[in-house]
């Protein structure tokens, strides 16, 4: 514990909440001189006062002890109580070239996580490794508790994904594509298929052949297809590629809605930092196959920075 750092943090929080030292002292039943000594780092509050201060300032005791805010998700709270994805010390190489270096990452229920990094940083390799399209050379991956090496079928049953462009049967209608996916996954509820069609706003074109769809319509159909088995984890690799501003906005709104309604976790890889900033709760920056930074989006808002500015600070890159 850095007593001086904690004291400065308490002083900062007091000012932010517009309290005087005397008002804090009155609330705790102590003198304002005691509060002053805390803030100057002369003394430190005991656990009773730390707990009361934490409640008063809407921070955690750990944050007070560390003397700074922790903007990352808490492991257990009312909305994030279950790990949906657990990546532990994963490495992947092709031949002698190491692509992923000791990657560890947890995603909880309801999190929307943005995976960003320069070209060639390892984003798509990481996603394909999660989906077992690439085998790991080291480490473990669990989806809803199922190890992808030991229980692949159960693990992937919890995942919906779109990697690059949706892969659909072009000569079949959108509805027929969804019916095939429903059949494969043992879904017999036709009402649910209709709900997905309405959710992605394809009601008027769902019976047209997919080859007649615009790119934006194909992306929306791909999203409906990925959601058919009601996944706990939705993985999207560059989902806005080729979409116009209207299509991007529609996709963003749909993803936020489905995450909120179903408490679904979403992992999105994209080069469009403004969109990642608009939709995600947390950001993971990967560069040269390593996670170099992970933070809550509220952290950069607190710093009054854009995600683009934070990205350049963390990576020292000139392009995304």
N, C-alpha and C positions, 0 to 999 in steps of 0.2 A: 504493500500500500504506500503510495506517495502522498503523504499528508498535505504537503503544500499544493500539489495538483488537485487533490480532492477539495481543498478549501477554496481554490479559485473557481472550481466547477460549481460548488454550492453558491458562491457569490454570484456567478453568472446566472444560475437558475433563479435565484432570489430576485434579481433585477428583471429577468424575463417575465416572472410572474407578478412583478410590480409590488413586492413586499419590502418593507423596511426591516432592519435587523431587529428592532423592537417588536414588530408584528410577528416575526418568526419566533422570537423568544416567548411572546405571550401565548402563541399556539402550542409551544412545547413545554411551557411552564418553567422557563429558565430566564436568566437575564440576557439582555441584548449584548452584554460584554462577552458572554460565553459564545454567542453566535459570531461575534467579531473575532474571537480567538480561533474558532474553526476556520473562518474565511482567510485568516492570515497564516494558517498552518501551524499555529502554536499548539493547539490541542486538536483532537479528533473526536467526533461524536461516537458514543457507544452504540451497540446494535439496536437498542430501543429507539434512540433518536434517529439513527440511520433509516430504520423502517418507517418511522413517521415522516421523515423528510422525503423519502422515496415516494410515498403516497401523495404527499403534498405537491411535489414537483412532477408527478407522473413519469418517474423513471424507476429503474430497478436499483436495489441495494448494490448489486455488482457494478452498475454504471457509476454510482456514487464513489465506490471504493476505487474504481479505475480512473475516476476524474474525467470521464468523457462519455458521450452517448455511444451506444452500440446500435447501429441502424440495421443490423442483420436480423432476420426472423428469429424469434425465440423458438426453441425446440418444441415446447409444449405450450399451447394456449388454446382458446376456445375454437379457433378456426384452423389451427395447424397442429394437429395432434397425432398425425400418422405420417411416417416416412413413406412416400410413394416410390421414390427412386433413391437407391443407395449405390454410389460408385465409390469403391475403396481401392486406392493405390493401383489403378489400372494403367498399364503400359501396352503399347502396340507398336510393332515395327514391321516394315516390309523389307524383306532381305536383311541387310545390315543397317538400314536407315530407321532410326527411331522416330515415330510420328507422334505418339502420345507418351508423355513422361509422368508417371506416378500421379495420375489424375484422381482426385477425391472430390465428390460432390454429393450433397443430399438435397432432395426436393420434397417438400411437404404438401399435404393436401391443400388444394386451393391456390398454391403458388403459381404465378406466371413469371417464368424465368427467361431472361434474354441471354442468349449465348452469342457473344460478339468477338470479333478478332480480324486481323488482316487476312488477305487471301493466303491460303496455304498454312493457316495457323493450326488446323486440325479439327475445325468445327464439324464438318461432314463426317470425317473419320470417327469422331467421338460418337456422333449420332448413330452411325452404322454399327459401331461396336456395341452400343446400348441395345440395338435391335438384333444383335448376334449375326448380322450380315458379315461382320469381320470378327474373327476370334481374338480374344485378348491373349497377349503373351504373359501377362502377369495381372493379378488383382481379381476382384469379384464385382459383379453387378447384380443387384437385387431389385426387382420390381414388385411392390406390394409384399415384400418379404420372400418372394420366390427367386432363388438363384438361377440366373440365365444358363449356367452350365449344367445344373442338376435338374431344374424344373422349367425347361424352356417353354413348353406349351402353356403351362399355367401362367408364367411370367408375361408372355406375349398376349395372352387373352385379356390382359389389363391395359393394353396399349393400342392407341390409334395413331396413325402417322401419315404424313405426306412428305415425301422426300423429293425435292425439286418439283417437277410437274406430276400431277396425279396420273396414275396409270389406269386407264379405263378402257372398256370395250367400245371402240369408236363407232362400230356399226349397229350397236344396240342403243336403245333409248336410255335416258338417265334413270328412269324408273326401273328398267330391267337390270341395270347395273347394281342398283341398290338392293333389288330383290335377290340377286345372286349372292351379294355379300351377306344379306340376312339369312339366306339358306345355309351358307357355309358356317355361319356362327350360330345356327339353331334358333334364330329369331323368327317367330311365327306371327307376331303382332303386326298386322298391316297398318293399324292405326299409328304405330310408332314410325313406320316408314313414311307415312303421310306427314307426321309431325316434323320429321327431319327435312322433308321437302319444303314445308312451309317455313321452317326455321332458316333455311339458306335461300329463301325467296326464289324458288324455281318452279312454283306451282304452274305457271302458264307455259313453261317450256320442258317440263319433265318428261313428256312423252315423245319429244323430238330425239333424233339420233344424236349421240354425243359429238360426232364429227361436225355437226352444224353449230355447236356451241362456240361462243367467244371464249377467250382465255379466262376471263373473269368468271364466266358461268362454269367452266371446267373446274376452276379452283373451288367454287362453292359446292359443286357436286362432289369433289374430292373430300371436302370437309364433311359433308353429310355422310359419305362413305366411311370416313375415319371414325365418325361418331356412332355408327350403327351398333357396335357392340358395347356401347356405354362404357368407354374406357375410363380408368382412373388417371391415366397419363396420356396426354396428347402431345405428339412430337411433330414439329413443323420445321422443315428446312427450306429457307427462302420462300415463304408462302406468298409474298407479295410480288414475286418476279413477274414482270410484264403487266401488272395491274395498273389501271389508271387511278387517279386520285379518288374517284367515287368507289371503285372496287376495293381500294386499300381501306377506306373509311368503313365500308360495310363489313369487311373481314374483321377489322379491329373491334367493331361493336359486337359482332357475333361471338368472337372469342371471349371478350369480357363477360358477355351475358352467360355463355355456357359454363365458364369457370365459376361465376357467382352462383348460378342456379344449381349446378351439380357438384360444387366443391371439387371441381376437376383441376388437376395440375397440368400446366402447359409449359413445354420447353420449346422456345422459338429461336432459331438461328437466322440472322438477317444482317445485311449490310446497311439497311436503312435505319440509322441510329435514331432519327426523330420518331419513327414508328415504334421502335423498341422502347424508347423513353415514354411514349404515350400509353403503352399497354402493360408494361412489365412492372412487377413488384420488386424483383431482384435482378441484378446484372452479374454475369460471369464473363470476365475477359480472358480469352485464351490466346496465347502467342507462342509460336515455336513449340507447340505441343504441350505447353504447361499453362495451368491456371495461374495467372499473375495477379488477379484481383477479383474479389467478390464483395458486393455491397448492395444494400437496399437503395432503391431509387430515391427514397426520402433523404438519404444522406447527401446526394448532390443537390437536391432542392434546398436543403438547409445551408449548403455552401454557396447557394445562388450560382451554380454552374449548370451548363447543359451537359448532356451525356457525351456529346462530341468533344467538348473541352476536357471532360474527365478521361475520355478514351485516349486523347493525345497526351495528356499528362502521364497516364499509366504506361503507355506503350512507346511514346516518343516516336510515333510513326507519322508519315506525311499522307498516307492514304489508308482507307479502311479495307 
